[in-house]
């Protein structure tokens, strides 16, 4: 379980970055 605990924060940060990029792309598309 220690390995998954180390990987989880990285996954969360990557997912957050992807969500921000998608949000920016949507704004550009709408504008």
N, C-alpha and C positions, 0 to 999 in steps of 0.2 A: 504493500500500500504506500510505502514511502516514495516509490518511483512515480506513482500516479499523482501524489501530492506535489511533486516537483514539476510535473508536466502541466497540471491544471492551470496555474497562473499564466503560463506562457500561452496556453490555448485561449484563455479568457482575454488576454491582451490582444492577441491576433484577431479574435472574433470582434473585439471592440473596434479595432482599426478597420476591419472590413466593413462593419456597419457604418462607420463614419465616411468611408470612401463611397459606399453605396448612397448614403444620404447626399453627399456632394454631387454625385452623378445625377441623382434625381432632380436636384435643384437646377443643375445646368440644363437638363433635358426640358424641364418645365419652363425655364426662362429662354 
